[in-house]
Amino acid sequence: MDHYDYFIVGAGFAGSTIAQKLASDYHKRVLVIDRRDHVGGNSYDYYDDHGVLIHKYGPHYFRTNSKKVFDFLSRFTEWRFYEYRVKAYVNKKLYSIPINRDTINQFFDIELHTAEEVKSFLDAKRVKIDVIKNSEDQVVSEVGWEIYESFFKNYTKKQWGVGPKELDKSVCARIPIRTNTDDRYFTDTYQAMPRDGYHVLFKNLLDHPYITVARNTDFSDINNKVSYKKLIYTGCIDEFFEYTFGRLPYRSLRFCHEHYNKEYYQDWSQINYPNDYEYTRIVEIKHATGQICPHTTVVKEFPLSEGEPYYPIPCPANHRLYTIYRKEAEKLKDVIFIGRLAQYNYLNMDQVVEQTLHLCEILAVE
């Protein structure tokens, strides 16, 4: 029976970052497994049959305000700096998302010139709500019913399978409302794509003599065949406990890739479709990767209630169920749960890396 200091389940950002730090900084023997045939988790990208670099599980635009996170990852990749912009297709027109001054001027057919004018205009549209309880409250209290109905309501229902009234306010609070004309989707200090792709970034993260990687390997099949001091689990927490208290709901996605024999399909990396079609967005990641290629591949995303878990669904009932699982997890002194699925939390890539770097600092002094 092979022995390791740490057994890590999942080779996404959480598992791969921890493995790298434990092996290179603390000289620990680490086994990393993943049930998929690749590392990189949902950030995995690859070249399709037409030679176009695509993101298999939807677009992953890296951004962070943390110099610590950015410097750490910069050891394993060079970057292509890219600030991505999103459009929303509403009433047969394209509008900038997040909502900004240009969006408001175009949508209401008005001419506001300053941030103060936008604020005054929105003050007249806002619905006064004393206690913000859900995502509908969050949006209408900021921009009123017209923008909510046109840009947020149906998109949220398609994406999450329930209306904004059923979701925690944090879901729509992630999307800012701007009074200026900044049309960048994010304003983080560091916004970039791994120059050679996420697959190279993860290959470099896991390239260490103290790290053993096993793909196509399920935790339940190998757990009794290896020995280890501590387990780090990045999969679904309810699955780990064999759904003892019930299943935690997740949203899944179906990806429909389409290839076109032209340089670009659309003028933007991402166009959202709040009210039309069954898919939520069309993504042409080639805009972000900067790949020079005479043809292109786009992906349409269709949200599903069943399938591979991608998004924890933030609502009170689900949080209560997760809390039960978390309390069970806290009883296990040699098992650590970390990452979006293990913590049932809608974490960004940089947040996962930051958490894992902090975790490694704790493990180092144990």
KEMARGU-291023 format. One record per residue (C-alpha): residue number from 1; x negated, y, z negated; residue in three letters. Coordinates in steps of 0.001 Angstrom, whole numbers, plus 524288, in hexadecimal, padded with zeros to 5 digits. Layout:
tordren|X|Y|Z|tinu
NUM|X|Y|Z|ALA
...
This chain:
tordren|X|Y|Z|tinu
1|80000|80000|80000|MET
2|7FA46|80D18|8044A|ASP
3|7F930|81759|7F9A3|HIS
4|7FABC|82610|7FB2C|TYR
5|7FAA1|83190|7F205|ASP
6|80682|83753|7F8BA|TYR
7|81111|8315B|80122|PHE
8|817E5|83BC7|80948|ILE
9|824C2|83909|8101C|VAL
10|826A9|841F9|81BC7|GLY
11|81CA6|84801|824F8|ALA
12|822E5|85551|826D8|GLY
13|81DB3|8621B|82182|PHE
14|81F54|85E23|8134B|ALA
15|8191E|850B9|8144F|GLY
16|80E3B|85490|81D98|SER
17|80A4A|860AD|815EB|THR
18|809BE|8592E|80928|ILE
19|80207|84E31|80F6B|ALA
20|7F7F9|8578C|814F3|GLN
21|7F606|85EE1|80835|LYS
22|7F530|852AC|7FFC5|LEU
23|7EB95|84C10|808E4|ALA
24|7E2A0|85765|80C6F|SER
25|7E2BC|85F68|7FFDE|ASP
26|7E47D|854E9|7F590|TYR
27|7DF0A|848C2|7FC60|HIS
28|7EB44|840A6|7FA42|LYS
29|7EEDB|834C0|8025F|ARG
30|7FBE5|83757|808AE|VAL
31|80584|82F0F|8105E|LEU
32|80F3F|8369F|818C9|VAL
33|81A8E|82F78|81F37|ILE
34|8255C|833D5|82840|ASP
35|83091|82BFA|82DD5|ARG
36|82F57|8331C|83AD0|ARG
37|8253B|82FEC|8452C|ASP
38|81E60|83CFC|84357|HIS
39|819D2|8465B|838CF|VAL
40|81E3A|85468|83788|GLY
41|82C22|85239|832F5|GLY
42|83626|85AD8|8398D|ASN
43|82B5A|8640E|83E28|SER
44|82627|859CE|84783|TYR
45|823FB|85E28|85580|ASP
46|81F82|856BB|86184|TYR
47|81E0D|857B6|87044|TYR
48|829F7|8527B|8774D|ASP
49|829D0|84ABB|883FC|ASP
50|828AA|85780|88B8B|HIS
51|81CDE|85C3C|883F5|GLY
52|8244F|8668C|87C3C|VAL
53|82111|867EB|86DCD|LEU
54|82DEE|866ED|8666B|ILE
55|83252|8662F|85848|HIS
56|83914|85924|85681|LYS
57|841B4|85D2B|84B1A|TYR
58|844F1|86B2A|84E94|GLY
59|83CBB|87791|84E5D|PRO
60|832FC|879E9|84386|HIS
61|82DDF|887D3|8436D|TYR
62|823B0|888F3|838E1|PHE
63|823A8|8951E|83081|ARG
64|81F70|898E0|822D0|THR
65|81C11|8A458|81A27|ASN
66|81271|89C0B|8129D|SER
67|8043D|89E1D|8162B|LYS
68|80109|8920F|80E1A|LYS
69|809E9|8897E|81664|VAL
70|80565|88F68|8232A|PHE
71|7F6FA|88E36|81FB7|ASP
72|7F8B8|88016|81B9A|PHE
73|7FF53|87C09|82844|LEU
74|7F592|883F2|83037|SER
75|7EB5A|879DE|82C62|ARG
76|7F29E|86FFD|834C7|PHE
77|7F774|877D0|84053|THR
78|7F4FD|883E1|8484D|GLU
79|800CC|88C75|84A7B|TRP
80|8085F|892FD|85536|ARG
81|80E92|89EC8|84EE7|PHE
82|81CC2|89FD4|852D0|TYR
83|82852|8A780|84D77|GLU
84|8348B|8A13D|8528E|TYR
85|84122|8A7F5|855FC|ARG
86|84EBD|8A231|85687|VAL
87|85AA5|8A617|85E53|LYS
88|868CF|8A292|85BA8|ALA
89|87265|8A051|866C3|TYR
90|87F04|8A719|862C1|VAL
91|889EF|8AB7E|86BDA|ASN
92|88155|8A851|877A0|LYS
93|8769F|8B178|87312|LYS
94|86993|8AF63|86C4D|LEU
95|86764|8B642|85F55|TYR
96|85B68|8B71B|8569D|SER
97|85B94|8AE73|84A96|ILE
98|859ED|8B177|83F52|PRO
99|863BE|8BC9B|83FDF|ILE
100|85C80|8C96B|841AA|ASN
101|85F81|8D723|8466B|ARG
102|85F2D|8D305|854AD|ASP
103|86891|8C7D6|851F7|THR
104|8720E|8D0EE|84B23|ILE
105|87151|8DB49|855CD|ASN
106|87376|8D145|8607B|GLN
107|87E4B|8C9D2|85986|PHE
108|88640|8D5B9|85574|PHE
109|88277|8DDE0|8616D|ASP
110|87D59|8E907|85930|ILE
111|870A7|8F0AA|857E2|GLU
112|86A99|8F078|84A6C|LEU
113|85CEE|8F654|849FC|HIS
114|8580A|8F4F6|83C1E|THR
115|85808|8EB39|8310B|ALA
116|86085|8F494|8292F|GLU
117|86ABB|8F4D6|833EB|GLU
118|86AF4|8E5F8|83463|VAL
119|86C50|8E52D|825B8|LYS
120|877AA|8EEB5|825C7|SER
121|87E34|8E753|830DF|PHE
122|87CEB|8DA41|829E6|LEU
123|8816B|8E031|81D11|ASP
124|88E6C|8E2AC|823BC|ALA
125|88F07|8D4A3|828B1|LYS
126|88AD5|8CD82|81C5C|ARG
127|89487|8C64D|813F1|VAL
128|892D0|8C94A|80589|LYS
129|890F2|8BC78|7FE48|ILE
130|88D3E|8BCE4|7EFFD|ASP
131|887D7|8AF0F|7EF31|VAL
132|881BC|8A8E7|7FB55|ILE
133|885AC|89A98|7FA8F|LYS
134|882F5|89529|80822|ASN
135|87D62|8980D|8159B|SER
136|889C8|89E98|81A7E|GLU
137|88951|8A803|80F0C|ASP
138|87AEA|8AA54|811B3|GLN
139|87CFC|8AE8D|81FCA|VAL
140|88995|8B652|81EFF|VAL
141|8844D|8BDBD|8134A|SER
142|878F2|8C23C|81BD8|GLU
143|87EB9|8C430|82976|VAL
144|88D7D|8C258|828D9|GLY
145|896BF|8B93F|82FFF|TRP
146|893F9|8BC57|83E57|GLU
147|885A1|8B87A|83E4C|ILE
148|8888B|8AD25|83531|TYR
149|892F9|8A79E|83E49|GLU
150|88ACA|8A956|84AA4|SER
151|87D2B|8A570|84639|PHE
152|87DCC|89D9A|8399B|PHE
153|88A89|89662|83760|LYS
154|88ABF|88C9C|84285|ASN
155|87C17|88AA7|84352|TYR
156|87BB8|88734|834EA|THR
157|88727|87DD8|8365F|LYS
158|880A7|87708|841E8|LYS
159|87384|87630|83B29|GLN
160|87822|871A6|82DD6|TRP
161|88505|86ADF|830A7|GLY
162|88C22|8739E|826E8|VAL
163|88FE3|881DD|82704|GLY
164|887A4|88C84|820A5|PRO
165|8916D|88CFB|81572|LYS
166|88D38|87F3A|81199|GLU
167|87EA2|88217|811B4|LEU
168|875BC|88835|807B6|ASP
169|87302|89698|80A33|LYS
170|8648F|8935D|80C49|SER
171|86777|88D75|819B7|VAL
172|86B2E|89A45|8203B|CYS
173|862EE|8A285|8171C|ALA
174|85712|89CF6|81E37|ARG
175|85A83|8A56D|829F6|ILE
176|85794|8B3D9|82798|PRO
177|85FB8|8BF73|82C00|ILE
178|8570D|8CA58|83128|ARG
179|8597C|8D8C1|832B3|THR
180|84DE8|8DA83|83BE7|ASN
181|84B50|8D4EC|84977|THR
182|841E3|8CA3A|84549|ASP
183|8465D|8BE71|84D3B|ASP
184|83CC0|8B491|847CA|ARG
185|8438D|8A925|84167|TYR
186|839BF|8A975|8363C|PHE
187|8312C|8B41E|830B3|THR
188|82731|8AB7D|829BB|ASP
189|81909|8AFE5|829BB|THR
190|8144D|8A3A5|830A3|TYR
191|81C52|89E9B|83C1F|GLN
192|815F3|894D3|84525|ALA
193|81661|887B4|84BE3|MET
194|80B8B|87D88|84AAA|PRO
195|803D8|8800D|8570F|ARG
196|802B6|871BF|85AD0|ASP
197|80F94|86D70|854F3|GLY
198|81444|86832|847FE|TYR
199|80FF2|85A6E|84BA4|HIS
200|801B9|85EFB|84B9B|VAL
201|8039C|86678|83EE0|LEU
202|808A2|85A4C|83802|PHE
203|7FE61|85199|83E0B|LYS
204|7F402|85A91|83840|ASN
205|7FAC8|85B51|82B0B|LEU
206|7FAA8|84C8A|829C9|LEU
207|7ED1F|84A56|82F80|ASP
208|7E56D|84688|82363|HIS
209|7DE81|839F6|81F87|PRO
210|7E603|83969|812AA|TYR
211|7F33A|83A28|81991|ILE
212|7F9E3|82E28|81F1D|THR
213|805BA|83091|827DB|VAL
214|80FF6|82641|82AEE|ALA
215|81A6F|829B0|834FE|ARG
216|826B5|821C0|837CA|ASN
217|82677|81E26|82967|THR
218|83202|81E9A|8203F|ASP
219|83027|82120|811C7|PHE
220|838AA|815B0|80DA5|SER
221|830C2|80C4A|81610|ASP
222|82356|80FEB|810D5|ILE
223|8256F|814C6|802F0|ASN
224|822E5|80776|7FCD5|ASN
225|81733|804BE|80590|LYS
226|80E4B|80FA8|800D6|VAL
227|80A21|81482|7F376|SER
228|80898|822BC|7EFE3|TYR
229|807D0|82BE1|7E454|LYS
230|811F0|835B3|7E8B0|LYS
231|81C99|8367D|7F304|LEU
232|81FCA|8430F|7FA5B|ILE
233|82CEA|841FA|8011D|TYR
234|8315D|84B88|80BA3|THR
235|83D1F|84411|810C3|GLY
236|84B6C|84536|80CF6|CYS
237|84C9F|8449F|7FE3E|ILE
238|859B1|83D7C|7FEA1|ASP
239|853DB|832EA|8074D|GLU
240|848CB|830DE|7FD88|PHE
241|852E2|82DE1|7F30D|PHE
242|85A7F|82537|7FC8C|GLU
243|865FA|82EBB|7FC7D|TYR
244|86962|82AFC|7EE80|THR
245|87160|83754|7EC51|PHE
246|87608|838DA|7FA5D|GLY
247|87054|83E49|806E9|ARG
248|86BBE|84C3B|8080A|LEU
249|87150|85236|81487|PRO
250|86824|85704|81F20|TYR
251|86A02|85D23|82C6C|ARG
252|863C9|85642|837C7|SER
253|86158|85A24|845E4|LEU
254|861EC|85452|85366|ARG
255|857EB|859EC|85CD3|PHE
256|85AC6|85A62|86B52|CYS
257|84E5D|85D51|8730C|HIS
258|84FC1|8627F|880D5|GLU
259|844BF|86475|88A8C|HIS
260|8448F|86ED4|89529|TYR
261|83B75|8708A|8A0AE|ASN
262|83926|87EE9|89E4D|LYS
263|82FEB|88658|89591|GLU
264|83A34|88AD1|88BCB|TYR
265|8487A|8878E|88967|TYR
266|84BDF|89378|88125|GLN
267|8457A|8A03C|87D5A|ASP
268|844D7|89CFB|86EEA|TRP
269|83F9B|89216|866A8|SER
270|84CDA|8906D|86038|GLN
271|85AD4|89424|86382|ILE
272|8657D|8913D|85993|ASN
273|87373|88E11|85D76|TYR
274|87C4A|89133|851E9|PRO
275|8896D|88FD9|858C2|ASN
276|88752|8889E|86594|ASP
277|883EA|87A5F|86834|TYR
278|881A5|86F53|85EA1|GLU
279|87323|8721D|85D2A|TYR
280|86E16|87CCF|85445|THR
281|8624D|88141|85BFF|ARG
282|85999|87F3F|867CB|ILE
283|84B14|87FA7|864D4|VAL
284|84017|880FD|86EB4|GLU
285|83452|87F31|865ED|ILE
286|82B0C|881D4|8712C|LYS
287|82CB4|89063|86E69|HIS
288|826F1|88E25|860E9|ALA
289|81C47|88464|86452|THR
290|8176F|88CB5|86F96|GLY
291|81575|880BD|87814|GLN
292|812AD|8841A|8863A|ILE
293|81A73|87A92|88E68|CYS
294|8223B|87BAE|89B31|PRO
295|82E21|874FE|8952B|HIS
296|83512|874DF|88827|THR
297|83D0D|86CFD|87E6B|THR
298|847C8|87254|875B1|VAL
299|84F63|86C04|86AAA|VAL
300|85D93|86D8E|866CB|LYS
301|860CA|86ABD|8588C|GLU
302|86D6E|86404|8549F|PHE
303|86FBA|8638E|845D6|PRO
304|874B7|856B4|84045|LEU
305|879F1|85204|83349|SER
306|87315|844D4|83456|GLU
307|86557|84104|83865|GLY
308|8577C|844D3|834F5|GLU
309|857F5|84E4B|82960|PRO
310|8531B|85BE9|82CDD|TYR
311|85A1F|865EC|8247D|TYR
312|85ED2|8648A|81676|PRO
313|86C5C|86AAB|815B0|ILE
314|86C3C|8755F|80B3D|PRO
315|87913|87577|803DA|CYS
316|87CC4|873D9|7F57C|PRO
317|88142|865A1|7F63F|ALA
318|874D3|8614B|7FD1A|ASN
319|86C63|868BD|7F38C|HIS
320|8731C|86211|7E82E|ARG
321|87083|854B2|7EE23|LEU
322|8625D|85831|7F0D3|TYR
323|860C9|85C94|7E2AC|THR
324|864A4|84EEC|7DE40|ILE
325|85A27|848F9|7E6F3|TYR
326|85023|85307|7E29F|ARG
327|85253|84F80|7D468|LYS
328|85007|8413F|7D7B9|GLU
329|843A3|84507|7DF00|ALA
330|83E8E|84C79|7D33D|GLU
331|83EA8|83FCD|7CB6D|LYS
332|83455|839D4|7D478|LEU
333|82729|83E99|7CFBA|LYS
334|81F44|838A9|7DAEC|ASP
335|82814|83D14|7E61D|VAL
336|82840|84ADA|7EBC9|ILE
337|8332B|84F80|7F4C3|PHE
338|82FC3|85AAE|7FDD3|ILE
339|83459|8603E|80ADA|GLY
340|84146|863FE|81131|ARG
341|8478A|85683|8103F|LEU
342|84218|852B9|80309|ALA
343|8461B|85FA4|7FCE2|GLN
344|852A8|8610B|804CA|TYR
345|84EDD|86EF4|80805|ASN
346|84E61|87667|814DB|TYR
347|83FBD|8792D|81436|LEU
348|837CA|87F6F|81F12|ASN
349|82AF2|87974|82385|MET
350|82296|88358|81C57|ASP
351|82A7C|881AB|80FE2|GLN
352|827E0|87312|8104E|VAL
353|81950|87542|81240|VAL
354|818DC|87F3C|80746|GLU
355|81FCC|875F0|7FE00|GLN
356|816B8|86AC2|80152|THR
357|80A71|872F6|7FF9D|LEU
358|80F63|876B0|7F230|HIS
359|81289|8687C|7EF29|LEU
360|804A5|86471|7F29C|CYS
361|7FF4C|86E72|7E91B|GLU
362|8078B|86824|7DE6E|ILE
363|80362|85A67|7E239|LEU
364|7F524|85E8B|7E211|ALA
365|7F567|86117|7D370|VAL
366|7FD04|854FF|7CF94|GLU
